[in-house]
Amino acid sequence: MAPAFAPAHRAIVLTGSGVDIDAMLAVARGAARVELADSVRARLAAARRVIDELTQSDRAIYGLTTGLGANVGAALSPADRAAFQQRAVMARAVGIGPRLPSEVVRAILFTRIAMLGVGGSGVSPHVAEALVALLNAGVHPAVPSKGSIGVADLAPLAHLALPLVGLGEAEYGGEVLTGGDALRRAGLAPIALGPKDGIALINSNAATIGRGALAVVDAAAALDAVTIAAALSLEGFRGNLSPLDPRVSAARPAPGQDAAAARLRGLLDGSLLWHEGAARRVQDPLSLRCVSQVHGAAIWALGLARQNIEIELNSAGDSPLVLVDERQMLSTGNFHIPALAIAFEAVGLALAQVASLAGERAIKLLSPALSGLPLHLSPYTDGSRSGFAAVQKPLTALIAEIRHLANPACLDFLPVSEQIEDHAPMAPRVVEKTGDIVDRLRLVAAIELMIAAQAVDLRGVATLGSGARAAYDVVRGVVKRLDEDRVLGPEIEAIAAEIASGRLAAAVVATAE
């Protein structure tokens, strides 16, 4: 049978440090192979020797010689310490809900492998190698999306681990199979877990981190799409560009503001709006005047989220943690990731502000009193056509949903496990809702782009900035100018597809080359 998965020739070599989101993206969406450096193999072997030594001791070591959670006081017999690991995985395979897409599962696999490579888990080297083989063969475990509260992603990672031992389900070649069948089709075999191996597989936040990395990438792309839309709105409105002057950012160097202003200047390079007297007003409404401030805050928040993701990718979040040089194991709280959860909450709040500004710009372009253009941008001024009037309804609905999703989720938890686990950052939900915000933000950007392109047409603007022109051409490539009223919903989705696919961004980049 032909291989079901053809990984790219490029390989990401993991060394235990220096892993970034771009490497994960190459694996999750680009099918790059993963390899372990010899230094990682040596580090894994050294940590494993500590595990093998301590397994034979009478010391109480969490998850190695004792039970888990509320059973921490129960001692495991030496004869049961290996079998306990598979039971621990099976008992935590309690995930429910829709299965995560294959690209997310690949991101999670990559994350756990990268974190194991740091060397603090004590996992058996053959288990780490088996994870690499699973990923490179394109065997994607079926991982339900619900079940973690962010105090280690126990449930999703248990489902991720099941196919390694021939259990659970996995997608291979587009078909969902039992874990054992997926391994056989891929030419792989189930593995045996030794002491600490089950805990090493599941006791991390790899599911949240992998999903979060993709959310950061998608959020940055959506933010850029709204920035492009804002540039086209400035063209259609004939806005005043003085707020984008570098001296403005220098006067108050708020985080991200200079980068946001620079991006807008680039998009508007060559625009007639830079000429004196081209703007219609001395001072525009805030939704046009304060784009760099609001988008700058979002750039800053995304940078914070990226920083937290990359810290986790290069760290050991295990408990207990293996200290090779001291030949010890320490209980830790490193699986607790409130900083990451709070960073993603900031992203949600920032994107909600971005969406609000976009909605205000779009609505102002529909208002003759503010834009100087026909009501609802209909070329028919006798009131017989609706133009874009009704588009304000889905726009408002989307922004309302984004605002609702931006409300913090990191405070919503219950104490569990006999109140031993009495705090949770709820990072999985925070990351998940960030993705939901991004889905809606693309549609907001699509609506603004559609309306701004119509404003440019009705204004009769002949010379646009290079990036704004590229955006206009993308919009007009899928949506024609609105004259007679027509069905607009599918057209909004068509523009959103141009954003999601990266074609809008690519067209804008091409103008700068």
Residue pairs with C-beta under 8 A, 6 or more apart in sequence:
1 185
3 137
3 138
4 138
4 172
4 173
4 174
4 185
4 186
5 31
5 137
5 138
5 139
5 172
5 173
5 186
6 31
7 31
7 32
7 33
7 136
7 138
8 26
8 30
8 31
8 32
8 33
9 33
10 26
10 30
10 32
10 33
11 32
11 33
11 34
11 35
12 23
12 26
12 27
12 32
12 33
12 34
12 35
12 110
13 35
13 36
13 37
14 34
14 35
14 36
14 37
14 40
14 113
14 114
14 117
15 37
15 39
15 40
15 117
16 37
16 39
16 40
16 43
16 117
16 118
16 119
16 314
17 118
17 314
18 314
19 114
19 310
19 313
19 314
20 310
20 313
21 213
21 216
21 217
21 306
21 309
21 310
21 313
23 32
23 110
24 107
24 110
24 111
24 114
24 210
24 213
24 214
24 313
25 213
25 214
25 217
26 32
27 34
27 106
27 107
27 110
27 135
28 103
28 104
28 106
28 107
28 110
28 210
28 213
28 214
29 103
29 106
29 214
31 138
33 136
34 110
34 113
34 132
34 135
34 136
35 132
36 44
36 113
36 117
36 128
36 129
36 132
37 117
40 117
40 119
41 125
43 117
43 118
43 119
43 324
44 116
44 117
44 119
44 123
44 124
44 125
44 128
45 125
46 119
46 324
47 119
47 120
47 121
47 122
47 123
47 322
47 324
48 122
48 123
48 124
48 125
50 122
50 322
50 323
50 324
50 327
50 328
50 329
51 64
51 122
51 194
51 195
51 196
51 322
52 195
53 327
54 61
54 64
54 65
54 327
54 329
55 64
55 65
55 78
55 81
55 195
55 196
56 78
57 65
58 65
59 65
60 66
60 75
61 320
61 329
62 68
62 72
62 319
62 320
62 331
63 88
63 196
63 199
63 203
63 320
64 76
64 81
64 195
64 196
64 199
64 320
64 329
65 75
65 76
65 81
66 72
66 73
66 74
66 75
66 76
67 73
67 74
67 76
67 84
68 88
68 199
69 417
69 418
69 420
69 421
70 417
70 418
70 420
72 420
76 84
81 195
82 192
82 193
82 194
82 195
84 195
84 198
85 193
85 194
85 195
85 196
85 197
85 198
85 199
86 165
86 193
86 198
87 198
88 198
88 199
88 202
89 158
89 161
89 162
89 165
89 193
89 198
89 201
89 202
90 158
90 162
90 167
91 158
92 154
92 155
92 157
92 158
92 202
93 155
93 158
93 159
93 162
93 168
94 147
94 155
94 158
95 143
95 144
95 145
95 146
95 147
95 148
95 155
95 156
95 158
95 159
96 144
96 146
96 147
97 144
97 145
97 146
97 147
98 144
98 145
99 142
99 143
99 144
99 145
100 108
100 143
100 144
100 145
100 156
100 211
102 140
102 171
103 214
104 143
104 210
104 211
104 214
105 140
105 141
105 143
105 160
105 171
106 135
106 140
107 210
107 211
107 213
107 214
108 143
108 156
108 157
108 160
108 206
108 207
108 209
108 210
108 211
109 131
109 134
109 135
109 140
109 141
109 160
109 210
110 135
110 210
111 204
111 206
111 207
111 209
111 210
111 213
111 312
111 313
112 131
112 157
112 160
112 201
112 204
112 206
113 128
113 131
113 132
113 135
114 313
114 314
115 121
115 204
115 206
115 312
115 313
115 315
115 316
115 317
116 123
116 128
116 131
116 200
117 128
118 314
118 315
118 316
119 316
119 322
119 324
120 316
120 318
120 321
120 322
120 323
121 196
121 200
121 203
121 204
121 316
121 318
121 322
122 196
122 200
122 318
122 322
122 329
123 196
123 197
123 200
123 201
124 193
124 194
124 197
126 191
127 164
127 191
127 193
127 194
127 197
127 200
127 201
130 164
130 188
130 191
131 164
131 201
133 188
134 141
134 163
134 164
134 186
134 188
137 172
137 186
137 187
137 188
138 172
138 173
138 186
139 163
139 170
139 171
139 172
139 182
139 183
139 186
139 188
140 170
140 171
140 172
141 159
141 160
141 161
141 162
141 163
141 168
141 169
141 170
141 171
141 179
142 159
142 168
142 169
142 170
142 171
142 176
143 156
143 159
143 160
143 207
144 155
144 156
144 159
145 156
145 432
146 155
147 154
147 155
147 156
148 154
148 155
148 156
148 207
148 208
148 428
149 413
149 416
149 424
149 426
149 428
150 205
150 208
150 336
150 337
150 341
150 424
150 425
150 426
150 427
150 428
150 429
150 430
151 335
151 336
151 421
151 423
151 424
151 425
152 202
152 203
152 204
152 205
152 317
152 319
152 335
153 202
153 204
153 205
153 206
153 207
153 208
153 428
154 202
154 203
156 207
156 428
157 201
157 202
157 203
157 204
157 206
157 207
158 201
158 202
159 168
160 201
160 206
160 207
161 198
161 201
161 202
162 168
162 169
162 179
163 169
163 170
163 179
163 180
163 182
163 183
164 179
164 190
164 191
164 201
165 179
165 190
165 191
165 192
165 193
166 179
166 180
166 183
166 190
167 179
167 180
168 178
168 179
169 176
169 177
169 178
169 179
169 182
170 176
170 177
170 178
170 179
170 182
170 183
171 177
171 182
172 182
172 185
172 186
173 185
177 185
179 190
180 190
183 189
183 190
193 201
199 318
200 318
203 317
203 318
203 319
203 335
204 317
204 318
204 335
205 312
205 317
205 335
205 337
205 340
205 427
207 428
208 337
208 340
208 427
208 428
208 431
209 309
209 312
209 313
209 340
211 428
211 431
211 432
211 435
212 305
212 309
212 340
212 344
212 427
212 431
212 434
213 309
213 313
214 435
215 344
215 431
215 434
215 435
215 438
216 302
216 305
216 306
216 309
216 347
218 435
218 438
219 302
219 305
219 347
219 351
219 434
219 437
219 438
219 441
220 302
221 499
221 502
221 505
222 351
222 438
222 441
222 442
222 445
222 499
223 295
223 298
223 299
223 302
223 351
223 354
223 441
224 263
224 505
225 441
225 442
225 445
225 449
225 499
225 504
225 505
226 295
226 354
226 355
226 358
226 441
226 444
226 445
226 448
227 260
227 263
227 264
227 267
227 291
227 295
228 267
228 445
228 449
228 467
228 468
228 471
228 504
228 505
228 508
229 358
229 361
229 445
229 448
229 449
229 452
229 471
230 264
230 288
230 291
230 295
230 357
230 358
230 361
230 448
231 264
231 267
231 268
231 465
231 467
231 468
231 471
232 448
232 449
232 452
232 453
232 456
232 464
232 468
232 471
232 472
232 475
233 239
233 288
233 361
233 362
233 365
233 448
233 451
233 452
233 455
234 241
234 264
234 268
234 273
234 288
234 468
235 268
235 271
235 273
235 452
235 455
235 456
235 461
235 464
235 465
235 468
236 365
236 371
236 373
236 451
236 452
236 453
236 454
236 455
236 456
236 459
236 461
237 280
237 284
237 288
237 361
237 364
237 365
237 371
237 455
238 273
238 278
238 279
238 280
238 459
238 461
239 273
239 279
239 280
239 281
239 284
239 288
239 289
240 273
240 279
240 280
240 281
240 282
240 283
240 284
240 288
240 289
241 265
241 268
241 271
241 273
241 274
241 279
242 248
243 261
243 289
243 290
243 291
243 292
244 261
244 264
244 265
244 268
244 292
245 261
246 258
246 261
246 262
248 261
248 292
249 257
249 258
249 261
249 292
250 258
254 293
254 296
254 297
255 296
255 297
255 299
255 300
256 295
256 296
256 297
256 298
256 299
256 300
256 303
257 292
257 293
257 296
257 297
258 292
258 296
259 296
259 299
260 291
260 292
260 293
260 295
260 296
260 299
261 292
261 296
263 295
264 291
264 292
266 466
266 467
266 512
267 465
267 466
267 467
267 468
267 471
267 508
268 274
268 465
268 467
268 468
269 465
269 466
269 467
270 463
270 464
270 465
270 466
271 463
271 464
271 465
271 468
272 278
272 461
272 463
273 279
273 465
280 372
283 289
285 360
285 364
285 370
286 357
286 360
287 357
287 358
287 360
287 361
287 364
288 361
288 364
290 357
291 357
294 350
294 353
294 354
294 357
295 354
297 350
297 353
298 347
298 350
298 351
298 353
298 354
300 350
301 343
301 346
301 347
301 349
301 350
302 347
302 350
304 343
304 346
304 347
305 340
305 343
305 344
305 346
305 347
307 343
308 337
308 339
308 340
308 343
309 340
312 337
312 340
315 334
316 334
317 334
317 335
317 337
318 332
318 334
318 335
319 331
319 332
319 333
319 334
319 335
320 329
320 330
320 331
320 332
321 329
321 330
321 331
321 332
321 334
322 328
322 329
323 329
323 330
336 423
336 425
337 425
337 427
338 410
338 425
338 427
340 425
340 427
341 410
341 425
341 426
341 427
341 430
342 410
342 425
344 427
344 430
344 431
344 434
345 408
345 409
345 410
345 430
347 434
348 405
348 406
348 430
348 433
348 434
348 437
349 406
351 402
351 406
351 434
351 437
351 438
351 441
352 402
352 403
352 405
352 406
352 437
354 441
355 398
355 399
355 402
355 403
355 437
355 440
355 441
355 444
356 399
356 403
358 444
358 445
358 447
358 448
359 395
359 396
359 399
359 444
359 448
361 448
361 452
362 391
362 392
362 395
362 447
362 448
362 451
362 452
363 392
363 395
364 370
364 371
365 371
365 373
365 377
365 451
365 452
365 454
365 455
366 375
366 376
366 377
366 387
366 388
366 389
366 392
366 451
367 375
368 374
368 375
371 455
373 455
373 458
373 459
374 380
374 381
374 387
374 458
375 381
375 383
375 387
375 389
376 386
376 387
376 388
376 389
377 387
377 388
377 451
377 454
377 455
377 458
377 482
378 385
378 386
378 387
378 388
378 482
378 485
379 385
379 458
379 483
380 387
380 483
385 484
385 485
386 485
387 482
387 485
388 450
388 451
388 454
388 482
388 488
390 488
391 447
391 450
391 451
391 488
391 492
394 443
394 447
394 489
394 492
395 444
395 447
398 440
398 443
398 444
398 447
399 444
401 440
402 437
402 440
402 441
402 444
405 433
405 436
405 437
405 440
406 437
408 430
409 426
409 429
409 430
409 433
410 425
410 426
410 427
410 430
411 426
412 426
412 429
413 423
413 424
413 425
413 426
415 421
415 422
415 423
416 422
442 496
442 499
442 500
443 492
443 493
443 496
445 496
445 499
446 492
446 493
446 495
446 496
446 498
446 499
447 492
449 471
449 475
449 495
450 475
450 479
450 488
450 491
450 492
450 495
453 471
453 472
453 475
453 476
453 479
453 481
454 481
454 482
456 464
456 472
457 481
464 472
466 511
466 512
467 508
467 511
467 512
469 511
470 507
470 508
470 510
470 511
471 504
471 507
471 508
473 507
474 495
474 498
474 503
474 504
474 507
475 495
475 498
477 498
478 491
478 494
478 495
478 498
479 491
479 494
479 495
482 488
498 504
499 505
